[in-house]
Amino acid sequence: MSALEDYHICTKCGKRYTDGIHKTCDICREKMRVYHENHRENIMEGVRKFRAEHREKGLCIYCNSPAEHGKSMCKIHVERERMRYLKTK
């Protein structure tokens, strides 16, 4: 634990006290929430554009390797996704 956390002071701004449960004050948490709400869509838009461009070029959507025929991922990432899917079942 840091000195700020020991004294229940916000670890983001270092100015205000926290509620003892969180590491940041109410004001900083609200600022972070608003920032993430506003910028999440912009980030996702960039990801969608990147993946669409890779699909058009026949490249894996995660790396620059050639994608398997009829798929949007290379052999390595197809296998990773398959293993991830099987873990959830």
N, C-alpha and C positions, 0 to 999 in steps of 0.2 A: 504494500500500500504506500501511496505517496503521502507527503506531509499534508497536501491539500485535502486528500480523502480522510485522513485522520481527524482533521478539524472540521469536516463537512463543508468545505469550501468548493465551489464549482471548479472542476478541472478544465473547463473550456475558457472561461473568462477570468477566473481567479478573484472575482470581486464579491460575489454574493454567496450566501449560505445555501446549502441544499436541504432537502427535506429529510436527509438521513438514509433514504432508500436509494435514490439516484445519485450519480456522480456529478451531474450537472444541475444548474439552477433551472427554475421554471422558464425564465426568459430565454436562456440559451436553448433549452429543449424545444420551445415554441419556434424560435428562429430556425433551428435545424429541421423541424417538421415542415415548415413552410417552404424552405429551400428544397428539400427532397420532393415535396409535392409538385413544385413548379418545374423542377429539372428532370424528373423521372421520365416524362413523356419525351423530352428532347433526346435523352440518352437512348430510349427505346427506339425512337425514330431512326437514329444513327445506326443502331444494331440491325434493324430491319432492312435498311438501305444496303448496308455492308453484306448481309446474307443474300439479298436479292442479286446483287452484283456478282457474288461468288457463284450462285446457282446458274446465272446466265453464262458465265465463263467456264462452267463445268468444274469448279473447284470446290473443295470441302468448305463448309460454312464456318469451321473452327480454325482451319489452317490453310495453307496455300497448296496443299497436295491435291493431285487430281482426284475428283470424286469417283466413286464406283458407278458403273453404268446404271442409269435410272435412279440414282440416289443423290442426296445433297451432301453426303459425307464420304470421307476416305475410309478405307478398310479399317484402319485403327480406331477411328471415332465411331464407326458403325458398331464395332465390337464393344467399345466402352459403353455406348448407349444401351446396347443389348444387355450387358451385364448389370448396368444400373437399373434397367427395367425389371430384370429378373429378381434383383434384391428387394424391390418394392412388393413383389407378389408374395 
